[in-house]
Amino acid sequence: MGMKGYLHWCAWMFKFSTSITICCVLMTAIFYVPTASGAIINHSDPLTIFLFLYLYAVAIVTFAFAASAAFSHSNLATLIVSVGGLGRLALARWAGWSGVQVGRHVEWGIRSHDLPR
């Protein structure tokens, strides 16, 4: 393209961060819209939710950039990263790492903590 490598990556990151910011602002707004049964998220600060969503999205884009640098063909990179991600999820399900479940107790990974009543 005639640009230095870092300018190319910075331009793509700026492009994605702009769309990510818009999406995260909209998602945060939707989470806090009052409904008949209350907002989707009632007891969290909107800035915290926005930062969580934004940083998670930036981490995914950064991972995609890092993975794309390791492969010369985009189809091969997409296949390997997708299969790797699905494999990780399948391994987590098989090993019983259920993530976070809210019910009578809260589970974080494989440890369980009782909620106060």
Rosetta constraint file for C-alpha pairs under 8 A:
AtomPair CA 3 CA 7 HARMONIC 6.36 0.50
AtomPair CA 3 CA 8 HARMONIC 6.45 0.50
AtomPair CA 4 CA 8 HARMONIC 6.56 0.50
AtomPair CA 5 CA 9 HARMONIC 6.47 0.50
AtomPair CA 6 CA 10 HARMONIC 6.01 0.50
AtomPair CA 7 CA 11 HARMONIC 5.98 0.50
AtomPair CA 8 CA 12 HARMONIC 6.39 0.50
AtomPair CA 9 CA 13 HARMONIC 6.10 0.50
AtomPair CA 10 CA 14 HARMONIC 6.01 0.50
AtomPair CA 11 CA 15 HARMONIC 6.15 0.50
AtomPair CA 12 CA 16 HARMONIC 6.17 0.50
AtomPair CA 13 CA 17 HARMONIC 5.85 0.50
AtomPair CA 13 CA 61 HARMONIC 7.97 0.50
AtomPair CA 14 CA 18 HARMONIC 6.09 0.50
AtomPair CA 15 CA 19 HARMONIC 6.70 0.50
AtomPair CA 16 CA 20 HARMONIC 5.93 0.50
AtomPair CA 16 CA 61 HARMONIC 7.70 0.50
AtomPair CA 17 CA 21 HARMONIC 5.88 0.50
AtomPair CA 17 CA 58 HARMONIC 7.16 0.50
AtomPair CA 18 CA 22 HARMONIC 6.48 0.50
AtomPair CA 19 CA 23 HARMONIC 6.22 0.50
AtomPair CA 20 CA 24 HARMONIC 6.01 0.50
AtomPair CA 20 CA 54 HARMONIC 6.82 0.50
AtomPair CA 20 CA 57 HARMONIC 6.82 0.50
AtomPair CA 20 CA 58 HARMONIC 7.75 0.50
AtomPair CA 21 CA 25 HARMONIC 6.09 0.50
AtomPair CA 21 CA 54 HARMONIC 6.69 0.50
AtomPair CA 22 CA 26 HARMONIC 6.26 0.50
AtomPair CA 23 CA 27 HARMONIC 6.07 0.50
AtomPair CA 24 CA 28 HARMONIC 6.00 0.50
AtomPair CA 24 CA 50 HARMONIC 6.08 0.50
AtomPair CA 24 CA 53 HARMONIC 6.12 0.50
AtomPair CA 24 CA 54 HARMONIC 6.04 0.50
AtomPair CA 25 CA 29 HARMONIC 6.14 0.50
AtomPair CA 25 CA 50 HARMONIC 6.67 0.50
AtomPair CA 26 CA 30 HARMONIC 6.13 0.50
AtomPair CA 27 CA 31 HARMONIC 6.18 0.50
AtomPair CA 28 CA 32 HARMONIC 6.54 0.50
AtomPair CA 28 CA 46 HARMONIC 6.58 0.50
AtomPair CA 28 CA 49 HARMONIC 6.68 0.50
AtomPair CA 28 CA 50 HARMONIC 5.86 0.50
AtomPair CA 29 CA 33 HARMONIC 6.36 0.50
AtomPair CA 31 CA 39 HARMONIC 6.40 0.50
AtomPair CA 31 CA 40 HARMONIC 5.10 0.50
AtomPair CA 31 CA 41 HARMONIC 5.75 0.50
AtomPair CA 32 CA 39 HARMONIC 5.20 0.50
AtomPair CA 32 CA 40 HARMONIC 6.27 0.50
AtomPair CA 32 CA 41 HARMONIC 6.10 0.50
AtomPair CA 32 CA 42 HARMONIC 7.20 0.50
AtomPair CA 32 CA 46 HARMONIC 7.71 0.50
AtomPair CA 33 CA 39 HARMONIC 5.55 0.50
AtomPair CA 33 CA 40 HARMONIC 7.58 0.50
AtomPair CA 34 CA 38 HARMONIC 5.31 0.50
AtomPair CA 34 CA 39 HARMONIC 4.53 0.50
AtomPair CA 34 CA 40 HARMONIC 7.91 0.50
AtomPair CA 35 CA 39 HARMONIC 5.71 0.50
AtomPair CA 38 CA 42 HARMONIC 7.35 0.50
AtomPair CA 44 CA 48 HARMONIC 7.15 0.50
AtomPair CA 44 CA 49 HARMONIC 7.19 0.50
AtomPair CA 45 CA 49 HARMONIC 6.57 0.50
AtomPair CA 46 CA 50 HARMONIC 6.07 0.50
AtomPair CA 47 CA 51 HARMONIC 6.07 0.50
AtomPair CA 48 CA 52 HARMONIC 6.11 0.50
AtomPair CA 49 CA 53 HARMONIC 6.20 0.50
AtomPair CA 50 CA 54 HARMONIC 5.96 0.50
AtomPair CA 51 CA 55 HARMONIC 5.85 0.50
AtomPair CA 52 CA 56 HARMONIC 6.04 0.50
AtomPair CA 53 CA 57 HARMONIC 6.16 0.50
AtomPair CA 54 CA 58 HARMONIC 6.14 0.50
AtomPair CA 55 CA 59 HARMONIC 6.05 0.50
AtomPair CA 56 CA 60 HARMONIC 6.37 0.50
AtomPair CA 57 CA 61 HARMONIC 6.31 0.50
AtomPair CA 58 CA 62 HARMONIC 6.02 0.50
AtomPair CA 59 CA 63 HARMONIC 6.06 0.50
AtomPair CA 60 CA 64 HARMONIC 6.19 0.50
AtomPair CA 61 CA 65 HARMONIC 6.21 0.50
AtomPair CA 62 CA 66 HARMONIC 6.18 0.50
AtomPair CA 63 CA 67 HARMONIC 6.05 0.50
AtomPair CA 64 CA 68 HARMONIC 6.02 0.50
AtomPair CA 65 CA 69 HARMONIC 6.42 0.50
AtomPair CA 66 CA 70 HARMONIC 6.96 0.50
AtomPair CA 67 CA 71 HARMONIC 7.11 0.50
AtomPair CA 67 CA 77 HARMONIC 6.79 0.50
AtomPair CA 67 CA 81 HARMONIC 7.33 0.50
AtomPair CA 68 CA 72 HARMONIC 7.67 0.50
AtomPair CA 68 CA 74 HARMONIC 6.96 0.50
AtomPair CA 68 CA 77 HARMONIC 6.12 0.50
AtomPair CA 70 CA 77 HARMONIC 7.86 0.50
AtomPair CA 71 CA 76 HARMONIC 7.12 0.50
AtomPair CA 71 CA 77 HARMONIC 5.76 0.50
AtomPair CA 72 CA 77 HARMONIC 7.92 0.50
AtomPair CA 73 CA 77 HARMONIC 6.45 0.50
AtomPair CA 74 CA 78 HARMONIC 6.10 0.50
AtomPair CA 75 CA 79 HARMONIC 6.17 0.50
AtomPair CA 76 CA 80 HARMONIC 6.17 0.50
AtomPair CA 77 CA 81 HARMONIC 5.99 0.50
AtomPair CA 78 CA 82 HARMONIC 5.90 0.50
AtomPair CA 79 CA 83 HARMONIC 6.02 0.50
AtomPair CA 80 CA 84 HARMONIC 5.90 0.50
AtomPair CA 81 CA 85 HARMONIC 6.06 0.50
AtomPair CA 82 CA 86 HARMONIC 6.12 0.50
AtomPair CA 83 CA 87 HARMONIC 5.82 0.50
AtomPair CA 84 CA 88 HARMONIC 6.14 0.50
AtomPair CA 85 CA 89 HARMONIC 6.38 0.50
AtomPair CA 86 CA 90 HARMONIC 6.10 0.50
AtomPair CA 87 CA 91 HARMONIC 6.03 0.50
AtomPair CA 88 CA 92 HARMONIC 6.12 0.50
AtomPair CA 89 CA 93 HARMONIC 6.17 0.50
AtomPair CA 90 CA 94 HARMONIC 6.05 0.50
AtomPair CA 91 CA 95 HARMONIC 5.99 0.50
AtomPair CA 92 CA 96 HARMONIC 6.11 0.50
AtomPair CA 92 CA 97 HARMONIC 5.08 0.50
AtomPair CA 92 CA 98 HARMONIC 7.15 0.50
AtomPair CA 93 CA 97 HARMONIC 5.93 0.50
AtomPair CA 93 CA 98 HARMONIC 6.48 0.50
AtomPair CA 96 CA 110 HARMONIC 7.32 0.50
AtomPair CA 97 CA 109 HARMONIC 5.14 0.50
AtomPair CA 97 CA 110 HARMONIC 5.64 0.50
AtomPair CA 98 CA 107 HARMONIC 7.72 0.50
AtomPair CA 98 CA 108 HARMONIC 7.91 0.50
AtomPair CA 98 CA 109 HARMONIC 6.07 0.50
AtomPair CA 98 CA 110 HARMONIC 7.32 0.50
AtomPair CA 99 CA 107 HARMONIC 6.73 0.50
AtomPair CA 99 CA 108 HARMONIC 5.62 0.50
AtomPair CA 99 CA 109 HARMONIC 4.82 0.50
AtomPair CA 99 CA 110 HARMONIC 7.78 0.50
AtomPair CA 100 CA 106 HARMONIC 6.55 0.50
AtomPair CA 100 CA 107 HARMONIC 5.14 0.50
AtomPair CA 100 CA 108 HARMONIC 5.20 0.50
AtomPair CA 100 CA 109 HARMONIC 6.83 0.50
AtomPair CA 101 CA 105 HARMONIC 7.62 0.50
AtomPair CA 101 CA 106 HARMONIC 5.57 0.50
AtomPair CA 101 CA 107 HARMONIC 5.51 0.50
AtomPair CA 101 CA 108 HARMONIC 7.72 0.50
AtomPair CA 102 CA 106 HARMONIC 4.94 0.50
AtomPair CA 102 CA 107 HARMONIC 7.21 0.50
AtomPair CA 104 CA 114 HARMONIC 7.11 0.50
AtomPair CA 104 CA 115 HARMONIC 6.85 0.50
AtomPair CA 105 CA 112 HARMONIC 6.81 0.50
AtomPair CA 105 CA 113 HARMONIC 5.89 0.50
AtomPair CA 105 CA 114 HARMONIC 4.62 0.50
AtomPair CA 105 CA 115 HARMONIC 5.34 0.50
AtomPair CA 106 CA 112 HARMONIC 5.99 0.50
AtomPair CA 106 CA 113 HARMONIC 5.58 0.50
AtomPair CA 106 CA 114 HARMONIC 6.46 0.50
AtomPair CA 106 CA 115 HARMONIC 6.73 0.50
AtomPair CA 107 CA 111 HARMONIC 5.80 0.50
AtomPair CA 107 CA 112 HARMONIC 4.50 0.50
AtomPair CA 107 CA 113 HARMONIC 6.38 0.50
AtomPair CA 108 CA 112 HARMONIC 6.49 0.50
